[in-house]
Amino acid sequence: MDRKKIGTVILGVVAGVIITLLIGFSTGLWDSAGGSVLKSTEISKQAVLDRLTPICFAQFNLDSERAQKLIELKKINSWNRGKYVGEQGWATMPFEMEVDGGVAEKCAVFIFENN
């Protein structure tokens, strides 16, 4: 092979690698380590919220004044419902001292949609 053909082959290989990398990362087929950590963290947080929301809903159902509080909840703007749920203590998990804001938000939606 002469030098010109070798140069063309090398240039083609380099261009192919660059194009492959661009397509792989830009379409989401591959991910960087940092991106994977962020995605896995988000998935984990969502899984925890999914597991804790039924506890919040159960605590709502145990509230002796739930019928009246449900009427109040339905009058509140959607962006303030999580705060209301938190104030009622429903989103405070057993053996915890503080409200879980993420649980309160998700629980408010769940209560609203299921009543």
Summary of the structure (lengths in Angstrom):
residues: 115
radius of gyration: 25.8
end to end distance: 77.0
largest distance: 88.1
contacts: 282
relative contact order: 0.10
helix: 77%
strand: 0%
